[in-house]
């Protein structure tokens, strides 16, 4: 009996020691944003790299190497899949849970083109942090600059409007004081043939762009036709946040954009929904994806029954093709959640449209990673390099030649934490 009691006491003592041992560092990898991953094929946002291993420390990329580093960090062993930066949607409008929806599709950063400044202010601090997060980073314009009763005033947000050129510096200063990362302007050429909301004048456009530049900030312009695009570029816009389809871009506009370094966010998936309405159904069927009910509802909405000439769709494609071939920076943006679009999903649809106009796969991936990061001077997003945030996607090896691999990421990391 005494031997049995001694044996039981020994067992209890051993169990006590075991139960009090610290948990190994590698036991809960989902909650650890320091690790080594590899071997992988790295697309860094601009090009394919020779290195095969990436070191992440507390949510920051600290090393890229050919060989697995001998470090006391958890090891995420892969089989040569593609590691690339998290996607950037360069044209959205966010509120509610839009940042969470975006992240679920591998979109780790969004650029908001008009919204309540308080939402932007609420999320600004997270951009430089690497704590665990379930939402994308956001950079944004806050209030846009528009005319009284102009586009943007119809959504119930009390947008301050611009009525004279002399008021432009104050309008820009107020937006920057409220947290705007850049200035977005709505402009329509005075002779535009289609029905449109009131617009600021060309002189007011010039004055606003000048004021933004004097404050060391970008000025981007919402346009919807060729003449308005030409005016915006001549006035010094840094970027156009929409393409257009009333006519293909002519040589003068293409050359002016190239020489000025003006970028464009074509938002072709949005326009395809207006002009054709076939893309979403085709992709959803081909990719066998099930979307959240809210996303499906948004995709099922439309701009109405307006009929457009068939050649408008060809104009849209031709303009983007001409600009790309000329070396104009192309950024991928969805304009979600407008009718026929949904956060996250529609950026992938936009990438499909970019490929349809002839962009090689590397250029398509660049348009949703390093290109918008460079255009908007994002400090830590859109690239795999030392000093960047570990916002990462792991996708199938077919991503080297096959865009649909991006529709099915194998893993998503935000700030180094796996979703």
C-alpha positions in Angstrom: 0.0 0.0 0.0 2.9 2.3 0.9 4.5 1.7 -2.5 1.3 2.5 -4.3 1.0 5.8 -2.4 4.6 6.7 -3.2 4.0 5.9 -6.8 0.9 8.1 -7.0 2.7 10.9 -5.3 5.5 10.6 -7.9 3.0 10.7 -10.7 1.3 13.8 -9.3 4.6 15.5 -8.9 5.6 14.8 -12.5 2.2 16.0 -13.8 2.6 19.2 -11.8 5.9 19.8 -13.4 4.6 19.1 -16.9 1.5 21.2 -16.5 3.6 24.2 -15.3 6.0 24.0 -18.1 5.9 27.1 -20.5 4.1 26.6 -23.8 6.6 26.2 -26.6 6.9 29.3 -28.8 5.8 27.5 -31.9 2.7 26.0 -30.4 0.3 28.8 -31.3 1.6 30.0 -34.7 -1.7 31.8 -35.6 -1.1 34.2 -32.7 2.6 34.9 -33.4 3.7 37.6 -35.8 7.4 36.6 -35.7 8.4 33.8 -37.9 10.4 32.5 -40.9 8.6 31.3 -44.0 9.9 29.4 -46.9 10.9 28.1 -49.3 8.7 30.4 -51.4 8.8 32.1 -54.8 8.7 35.8 -53.9 6.9 38.4 -56.0 7.9 41.6 -54.2 5.3 43.9 -55.8 7.5 44.8 -58.7 9.4 41.7 -59.8 10.2 38.1 -59.0 13.1 37.7 -56.5 15.8 35.0 -56.2 15.5 34.8 -52.4 13.4 31.9 -51.0 12.9 32.8 -47.3 11.4 35.7 -45.6 11.9 36.7 -41.9 9.1 38.5 -40.1 9.7 40.0 -36.6 6.8 41.4 -34.7 4.9 42.1 -37.9 7.7 43.7 -39.9 9.8 42.1 -42.7 13.4 42.1 -41.4 15.2 39.8 -43.9 15.0 38.1 -47.3 17.5 35.3 -47.8 18.5 32.4 -50.1 18.9 29.9 -47.3 16.7 29.3 -44.3 18.1 31.6 -41.5 19.2 29.9 -38.3 17.0 31.9 -36.0 15.0 31.0 -32.9 11.7 31.8 -34.6 8.7 29.6 -35.6 9.1 28.2 -39.0 6.3 28.2 -41.6 7.4 25.5 -44.0 6.0 25.9 -47.5 6.4 23.9 -50.7 7.6 26.6 -53.1 4.3 28.5 -53.4 4.1 32.2 -54.3 4.5 34.8 -51.5 3.4 38.3 -52.5 2.3 41.5 -50.8 -1.2 41.9 -49.6 -3.4 43.5 -52.2 -4.2 47.3 -52.3 -7.5 48.5 -53.6 -6.8 52.0 -54.9 -10.4 53.2 -55.1 -13.0 52.4 -52.5 -15.6 54.1 -50.3 -15.6 52.4 -46.9 -17.8 52.4 -43.8 -19.2 49.8 -41.5 -17.4 46.5 -41.8 -15.9 47.2 -45.3 -12.3 47.0 -44.0 -13.0 43.5 -42.6 -14.7 42.4 -45.9 -11.7 43.6 -47.9 -9.2 41.7 -45.7 -11.1 38.5 -46.2 -10.2 38.6 -49.9 -6.6 39.4 -49.3 -6.9 43.1 -49.6 -4.8 44.4 -46.8 -4.9 48.1 -47.6 -7.5 50.3 -49.2 -7.4 53.9 -50.5 -10.7 55.6 -49.8 -11.7 58.2 -52.4 -14.4 60.0 -50.4 -16.0 59.4 -47.0 -16.6 60.8 -43.5 -13.3 62.0 -42.2 -14.1 60.6 -38.7 -13.9 57.1 -40.1 -10.5 57.8 -41.5 -9.3 59.4 -38.3 -10.5 56.4 -36.3 -8.3 54.0 -38.3 -5.3 56.1 -39.0 -3.1 55.0 -36.1 -3.4 51.3 -37.1 -1.4 52.0 -40.3 1.9 52.2 -38.5 1.1 49.4 -36.0 1.6 45.7 -36.2 -0.9 44.6 -33.5 -3.3 41.8 -34.4 -6.1 43.3 -36.6 -9.1 41.9 -38.5 -9.3 44.8 -40.9 -7.4 46.4 -43.8 -5.4 49.6 -43.4 -7.0 52.7 -44.9 -5.6 55.8 -46.5 -8.1 58.4 -47.7 -9.3 61.6 -49.1 -11.9 62.4 -46.5 -14.2 65.0 -47.9 -13.8 65.5 -51.7 -13.7 68.9 -53.3 -16.8 69.6 -55.4 -19.2 72.3 -56.5 -22.4 73.2 -54.7 -24.9 70.4 -55.5 -22.1 68.7 -57.3 -21.2 65.0 -57.4 -20.7 63.8 -53.8 -23.2 66.0 -52.2 -26.1 63.6 -52.9 -25.1 61.0 -50.3 -26.1 62.7 -47.1 -22.6 63.6 -46.0 -22.3 67.4 -45.3 -19.5 68.0 -47.8 -18.1 71.5 -47.8 -18.2 72.8 -51.4 -16.1 75.2 -53.5 -17.6 78.2 -55.2 -14.6 80.3 -56.2 -10.9 79.9 -57.0 -9.7 82.1 -54.1 -11.3 79.7 -51.6 -9.3 76.7 -52.9 -6.3 77.1 -50.4 -8.7 77.2 -47.4 -10.7 74.2 -48.7 -7.5 72.2 -49.1 -6.2 73.2 -45.7 -9.5 72.2 -44.0 -9.4 68.8 -45.5 -5.8 68.2 -44.5 -6.6 69.4 -41.0 -9.3 66.8 -40.8 -6.9 64.1 -41.7 -7.0 63.8 -45.5 -4.0 62.0 -46.9 -4.5 63.5 -50.3 -7.0 65.8 -52.1 -9.7 64.4 -54.3 -11.5 66.7 -56.7 -14.6 66.2 -58.8 -14.5 67.9 -62.2 -16.6 67.8 -65.4 -15.6 69.7 -68.5 -17.9 72.7 -69.2 -18.8 71.3 -72.6 -19.6 67.8 -71.6 -22.5 66.5 -73.7 -24.0 64.1 -71.1 -26.2 65.0 -68.2 -24.1 65.6 -65.1 -24.2 67.3 -61.7 -22.8 70.9 -61.4 -19.0 71.0 -61.5 -16.3 73.4 -60.3 -14.8 75.5 -63.1 -11.4 74.8 -64.7 -10.0 77.8 -62.9 -11.1 76.3 -59.6 -9.7 72.9 -60.6 -6.3 74.6 -61.2 -6.4 76.5 -58.0 -7.2 73.4 -55.9 -4.5 71.3 -57.5 -2.0 74.2 -56.9 -3.1 74.5 -53.3 -2.7 70.7 -52.7 0.8 70.7 -54.3 1.9 73.8 -52.2 0.8 71.8 -49.1 3.0 68.9 -50.4 0.0 66.6 -51.0 -1.3 64.7 -54.0 -4.3 66.0 -56.0 -6.4 63.3 -57.8 -9.4 64.0 -60.0 -12.7 62.2 -60.6 -13.5 62.4 -64.3 -16.0 60.6 -66.5 -15.1 61.6 -70.1 -12.2 62.3 -72.3 -12.4 66.1 -72.3 -12.6 66.2 -68.5 -9.6 63.9 -68.3 -7.6 66.2 -70.6 -8.4 69.2 -68.5 -7.4 67.5 -65.3 -4.1 66.4 -66.7 -3.4 69.8 -68.1 -4.2 71.4 -64.8 -1.5 69.2 -63.1 -3.5 66.3 -61.6 -1.3 63.6 -60.1 -3.8 60.9 -61.0 -7.2 60.2 -62.5 -9.4 58.0 -60.3 -11.6 56.7 -63.1 -11.2 55.8 -66.7 -13.7 56.9 -69.3 -15.4 55.4 -72.4 -17.0 58.2 -74.4 -14.0 57.9 -76.8 -10.6 56.2 -76.7 -7.8 58.2 -75.2 -6.2 60.2 -78.1 -2.4 60.5 -78.6 -2.3 64.0 -77.0 -3.8 62.7 -73.8 -1.7 59.6 -73.7 1.6 61.5 -74.3 0.7 64.2 -71.8 -0.1 61.7 -69.1 3.2 59.9 -69.8 5.3 63.0 -69.7 3.5 64.3 -66.6 3.7 61.0 -64.8 0.0 61.0 -64.3 -1.4 57.7 -63.1 -4.9 56.3 -63.7 -7.2 54.0 -61.8 -9.4 52.7 -64.7 -12.2 51.1 -62.5 -13.0 48.9 -65.5 -14.9 46.3 -63.5 -17.3 49.0 -62.3 -17.8 50.2 -65.9 -18.2 46.7 -67.2 -21.2 46.4 -64.9 -22.7 49.5 -66.5 -21.9 48.6 -70.1 -22.3 44.8 -70.1 -23.0 43.3 -66.8 -21.4 39.9 -67.5 -18.2 39.9 -65.5 -19.4 39.0 -62.0 -21.5 36.1 -63.1 -18.8 34.7 -65.3 -16.1 34.9 -62.6 -18.3 33.6 -59.8 -19.2 30.6 -61.9 -15.7 29.9 -63.0 -14.1 30.3 -59.6 -16.9 28.5 -57.7 -16.8 31.1 -55.0 -19.5 31.6 -52.4 -19.8 35.3 -51.3 -21.3 36.7 -48.1 -24.9 37.7 -48.5 -24.0 41.4 -48.2 -21.5 41.1 -51.0 -24.0 39.2 -53.2 -26.6 41.8 -52.6 -24.3 44.6 -53.7 -23.2 42.7 -56.8 -26.9 42.2 -57.8 -27.5 46.0 -57.8 -27.3 48.0 -60.9 -27.2 51.6 -62.1 -30.5 51.2 -63.9 -31.6 50.3 -67.4 -29.6 52.9 -69.2 -28.5 51.6 -72.6 -25.0 52.5 -73.8 -23.7 52.1 -77.4 -21.8 48.8 -77.8 -18.6 50.6 -78.8 -18.3 52.3 -75.3 -17.1 49.0 -73.9 -14.4 48.8 -76.6 -13.4 52.4 -75.9 -12.9 51.5 -72.2 -10.6 48.6 -73.0 -8.7 50.5 -75.7 -8.0 53.5 -73.5 -6.5 51.3 -70.7 -4.5 49.4 -73.3 -3.1 52.5 -74.9 -2.1 54.1 -71.6 -0.4 50.9 -70.4 1.5 50.5 -73.6 2.7 54.1 -73.3 4.0 53.5 -69.8 1.3 55.4 -67.9 1.1 53.9 -64.3 -2.0 51.8 -64.0 -3.5 51.2 -60.5 -6.1 48.7 -59.7 -9.2 50.0 -58.0 -12.8 48.7 -57.7 -14.9 51.8 -56.6 -16.7 49.4 -54.2 -19.4 49.4 -53.0 -21.1 51.0 -56.0 -23.8 49.0 -57.7 -22.4 45.7 -59.1 -19.4 45.8 -56.9 -18.4 44.4 -53.5 -15.4 45.1 -51.2 -12.6 42.7 -51.8 -14.2 40.7 -54.5 -14.4 43.5 -57.0 -10.7 44.2 -56.8 -10.1 40.7 -58.1 -12.6 41.4 -60.9 -10.7 44.5 -61.7 -7.5 42.4 -62.0 -9.3 40.2 -64.5 -10.3 43.2 -66.5 -6.7 44.4 -66.6 -5.5 41.1 -67.9 -8.2 41.2 -70.6 -6.8 44.4 -72.0 -3.4 42.8 -72.3 -1.5 43.5 -69.1 1.0 40.7 -68.3 0.4 38.9 -65.1 3.3 40.6 -63.3 1.9 44.0 -64.3 -1.5 43.1 -63.1 -0.1 42.0 -59.7 2.0 45.2 -59.7 -1.1 47.3 -60.2 -2.6 46.0 -57.0 0.6 46.1 -54.8 3.6 48.3 -55.4 2.1 50.6 -58.0 -0.5 52.1 -55.7 2.0 52.1 -52.8 4.3 54.2 -54.9 1.7 56.5 -56.3 0.2 57.4 -52.9 3.6 57.2 -51.1 2.4 54.5 -48.7 5.3 54.0 -46.3 5.0 50.3 -45.3 2.5 48.7 -47.6 2.5 47.0 -51.0 6.0 45.5 -51.1 8.0 42.6 -49.8 11.2 44.3 -48.6 13.0 44.9 -45.4 11.1 47.5 -43.4 7.7 46.8 -44.8 4.7 45.5 -42.9 4.2 41.7 -43.1 0.9 42.1 -45.0 1.3 39.0 -47.2 -0.5 36.5 -49.4 0.5 32.9 -50.0 -1.0 31.6 -53.3 -0.6 28.5 -55.4 2.4 28.1 -57.6 0.2 28.6 -60.6 0.1 32.3 -59.7 3.3 32.7 -61.8 1.2 32.2 -64.9 -2.4 32.1 -63.8 -4.4 35.0 -62.3 -7.2 32.8 -60.8 -4.7 31.6 -58.1 -5.2 35.0 -56.5 -8.9 34.3 -56.1 -8.1 31.4 -53.7 -5.3 32.5 -51.4 -3.8 29.7 -49.3 -3.0 32.1 -46.4 -3.4 35.7 -45.6 -1.3 37.6 -43.0 -2.1 41.0 -41.7 0.7 42.6 -39.6 2.3 39.2 -39.6 -0.7 37.5 -38.0 -2.4 34.8 -39.9 -6.1 35.2 -40.5 
